[in-house]
Amino acid sequence: MSAAAQREARRTEALDSFRVRGMPHRRFEHWRYSDLRAVLDAGQVAQAGTAKWNIEHLPEGVELFDLSVQDAPEWVMKTLGHVGNRRTMVEASLAFSEGGVALRVPKGKHIAEPIKLEIGGQGNLRWLIVLEQGASATVFEPHAHDAGYLRNVGVEITLAEGAELQHVRCAPLAPRSFTVELMALELAKHAKYYGHFANFGSRLSRTEAHIVLGGEGAEAHLSGVAVLGHEAHSDVTTHIEHAAGKTLSTQLFKHVAGGKSRAVYQGKITVRDGASGSDSRQTARALLMSPRAEADLKPELIIFNDDVKCAHGATVGDLDPESLFYLRSRGIPEKDARRLLINAFLEEAVDVIGNDTLKETIWHDIEAALPRAMEAAK
């Protein structure tokens, strides 16, 4: 079968599966806080078109393939649509998108310059990144404000033995849009993934990552911030599977919710039988800046092995009144004092970003979003 025929067969299979499964909704536990069926139907997803992607400058040593072209190389064909478990919206992004991008970093290649992959427009989209043995790279994924009615992105990432990827995703406020991005990652022996997700909300915003630590010594480190105001919604859902021994995962997510916004974090850790020596820690914290704001934090552990270290925690509250009083007693206006304390609260989750330029970019977006989060509910 030709590459084009294989691709068409895969899209047909995805389309059939999407039709059978239907839209995700709150009766599915992992979609409990983001009822997509209540606001969209399958026909709207199918007719949304194809979103846009852009890479202005491709660093030397990175191979790129445009998924709108029919004859894909072998490394694309054997990977696209095969990483992770397909879910409803992932099926949709594969079935209905007419384009996307695939990136490959060859064996042993170290890419110092960040790969800036801009996502814009309305519709479905796929992107894929393959890091071969010992390769390393940084991907910065900024999303444009113009999400239109729906933006549904499916992402596949595969890291070979000893590969290392830093991935920073930034989604700005899109108050009239439904934005969904589902990521599937597979990590081989001693591979490392560092993911940071900065979300500023939409009518319904869903960022989901399913990561399989498939090789001994593999590591996944997730962090993120959500700064929400008005009626913005942000849902970050993660599932990390420790499938091999001596694997490590950490998660740290901070949320600031004001107005009538809703911040959601669902983090699930599964330690499979035989994954001895696995170590997992997940933390989620939220500040509620308004009596009508909401935070739903749900860490979860499923362990099938005794020789592991796993911990999780979640807290929701307001700013510390004693700290606020101390700053105000030193002559700092209340609004400025609150802003200082919020920045201090978020700092831990932002400082883990390894690239200083990208860290400054995220801080800039946080500063722009804070006035919305600090407004009273109307």
N, C-alpha and C positions, 0 to 999 in steps of 0.2 A: 504494500500500500504506500502511495506517495505521501510526502509530508503534508501536502495540502489536504489530501483525503483523510489522513489521520486527524488533522486539526478539525475538519468539518464533522467527523464522527464524534470527536470529543465534545464539540459544541452541541451536537444533537443530543448526546447523552445527558449533558448538563441541563439542556432545555427540558427534556422529558422529566428529569428528576425534580426540577424547579416546579413544574406543573403539578407533580404528584404531591410534593411536600407543602406547597402553598406558602403564604407569607408567615413569618414568625410572629408570635403574639404572646401575651402575658401568661397564657397557660403553660408555655414552655418556661421552666424555672429560670433558665439563663437569659430569658427575654422578659422577665417579670416586670422590670422597671422601665422598659422601652417597648411598648406595644406598637409594633410597626404596622400590624394589620389594621389597627384603628385609624391610621392616617394615610395608608397607601394600599393599593391593590396590585395584583400581579400584572395587570394590563399597563398600569402606569410605569412600573419598573421596566417592562418589556419595551415600551415606547419612549423611554427617557433619552435614547440616543447614546452617543459615546462621549465621555468627558475628554478633556485635553491634557496633554503632558508636554513638558518642555525641558530640555537640558541645553542651556546656552553654550556651555563650555564643558566638553567631556575631557577629563584628565587623561593624559597619555598613559596607555597601558590597560585601559578599560575597553572591553568589547561591547558594542551596543547593537541590538537588533530591534527594528520596528515591527511590532506584532501585527500591524496592518498589512504587512507583506506576506504573501502566501507561502513561499518556500523557506521555512524556518530551518536553521542549522540543527544538527543532532542534539546539541546540549540544551536547546530550547524544547525540542519535541519530547525528550525523555523526562523533562522536569515540569513543564507547564501543565497544570491540572493534576499533578501527582503528589504534591507536597501537602501533608496533613489530611484531615477529614473534611470532605466537602460538606458545606452547610448551605442552607437555602440561598442566602444573598451571595455567597461565593459562587454557587451555581449560576446565579443571575449574571454576575460580572463576567463569567466565562462565556455564557450563552449569548448575551446581548451586546457585548462590546465589540466594536469593529476595529479596535486598536489598543495600543498599550506599548510597553517597552520592556525589554529584557536586557539585563546587564550581567557581564561576566568578568571577574578578575582572575587572571590565570594563576597557576600554581606558583607560590613563592613571591608573588608581586605585592609590594606594599605601596598603596596609593595614599600619599600624604594630603593632597588637596581634596576637600569635601566634594562629593558628587551632588550637585544641587538639582533635584528632580521636582519641578514645579507642577502642581496639579490644579487644574482650573476647569471652569465650565460645568455644564450639567450632563449627567448620563452615567453609564457604566464604564469601568476601566479596569485593566489588569496591569500589574507590573511584577517583574520577577528579577531576583538578583541571585547569582551563583558565585560563591567564593570557593575557589579550588584550594587544595591542600596548602596550608601555610600562608595564604593570602590575607591581606587586611585592607579595609577601606572604611570611609565615613560617608554616610548618605544623609543629606539634609532634605527633608520632604515638606516644603511649605505649601499650604493650600491657599488658593485665592478666595476672596470674599464671594465671588460670583458662583455660588454653588447651584443657582437656579432652583428648580423644584426638588430635585433629587441628585445626589452624587453618591454612587455606590462603587467602592474600589475594593478589588480583591488583590491581595499581595501574597507572593510566595517567596520564601527565603531559604536557601540551603547553604549550610556552611560545612565544608569538608574538614578533615582532621587538621587541627591547629589553626584554622582560619579565625579571624576576628573582625567583627562588624560593629561599628557605632552608628546608630540610627536615631536621628532627631526628627520628630514629626510635630508640626505646628499647624493647628487648625484655628483660624480666626473666627470671630463671631459671624454667624450667618443666620440671622433671626427669622428669615422666612423659608429656610431650607431644611430638608431632611438629609443628613450626611451619615454615611455608613462606610466603615473601612474594616475589613476582616483580614487578619494576617495569619498565615500558617508558616511555621519555622521548624526546620529539622537541623539539629546540631550533631556532628560526629565527634569522635574522641578529641578531647581537649580544645574544642571550638568554643568561642566566647561571643556572646551577643549582649550589647549594651543598648537598650532602647529607652528613649525619653519621649513622652507624649504630652504636649502642651495643648490643652483644649479650652476654648473660650465660648463654646456652646452654639446651639442652633435650636430650631423648633424641636428636633429630635436628633441627637448626636450619639453615635455608637462607634466606639473603637474597641475592637476585640482582637486578642492575640492568643493563638494556641501554639505552644512551644513544646517540642519533644526533645529532651536531652537524651539522645540516643547512644552516645558514646561515653565511656568512662572519662571522668574529669571535665566534661562539658559544663559550661556556666552560662546562666542567663541573669542579667541584672536589669530590672525595669524600674523606672521612676517616672513621675509625671506631676503636673499641676493642672488644676482647673480653676479658673477665675471667672465667676458667672454673676450676671446681674439681670435685671428685668425678669423675663420669663424663660431664660435660656435653660437648656437641658444638656447634660453631658454624662454619658455612660461609658466607663472604661471597664471592660470585662476581660479577665485573663485566665488562662488555664495552662499551667506548666506541669508536664509529665516528666518525672524522674524515672527514666526507663533503664538506666545503667548505674553502676556503682560509682561512688565518690563524685557525684554531680552536685552542683551548687546553684542555688537561685536566691535572689533577693528582690523584694519589691517595696517601694516607698512612694506613696501617692498622697499629695496634699491638695485639699479643695477649699476654696473660699466662695461661699454662696450668699448672695444678697438678693434683694427684691423678692420675686416669687420664683426664683430659679430652683433647679433640682440637680444635685450632684450625686452620681452613682458610681460605686466601685464594687465589683464582684471579682474576687480573686480565689481561684481554686488551685490547690496543689495536690497532685496524685503521685505517690511514691509506689512504684510497681514492685511486685515480688522479685527479689533478686537485686534490687538497687541498694545494696548495703553501703553504708557510709554516706548517704545523701544528706545534704544540709540545706534547709530552706527557711527563709524568714520573710514574712510579709507584714507590712504596716500601712494602714490607711488612717488619715486624720482629716477632719473637716472643721472649718470655722463657719458658723452661721451668723451672718451680719444683719439678718432681718427675721422677725418672728414668722414670716410667711415663706422663708426659704426652707429647703429640705435637703437632707443628706442621707443616703442609703448606702451603708458600708457593710459588705458581707464577705469576710474572709472565710475560707473553708479548707480543711485538710482531709485527705483520704489516704490512709497509709496501710500498705500491705507488707511491711517489713519492720522488724524490731530495731535493727541497728541503724537508726537515723536520728537526726536532730532537726526538729521542725517547730516553728513558733509563729504565731500570728497575733495581731492586735488591731483594734479599731477604736477611735475616740471621736466624739462629736461635741463641740462646745462653743463658747464665745471667747473673746479676748480676756486675758487675765486682768481682773479689775485692779489688783495691786500694782501690776506693771504699768497699767494705764494711769493710775493715780500718781505713781512715781514720776513718770514723764511729764505729766501736767503740772506737778508741783515744781518742776524745774523750768517752768515757763513755756513749755511746748504746747501749742494749741491742740485741742482734742482731735481734730481731723488729722493733723500731722502725726500725732502720737499713735493714732490707730493705724495709719499707713506704715509707720515704722515697725509696729508690732506684727502687722500682716507680712511685711517683707521678711522679717526675722523668722516667722513661721514657715514661709515658703522656701527660705534659703537652702535648707538641707536637701530639698528635692531638686533644686536647680544646680547646685554646686557640683553634683556628681557628673554633669556633662563634661566630657573630656576635652572638647574643643572650646577655647576661650571666646572665639568670635561667635560661635553658635550660642554659647552661654549668654553673651551680651545681647544677642538677638532676642532670645526668650525673655530676658529681663525687660527689654524695651517693650515687648508685647504685654507683659504683665503690668507694667506701669500704665500703659494705655488702657488696660481693662479694669484697673482698680476703681476708678471713679464710678463705673456702673455697679460694681459689686458693693460699694459702700453707700449707695443710694437707698433710701427707705422704700419699702414696697408701696406701690400705688394701687 
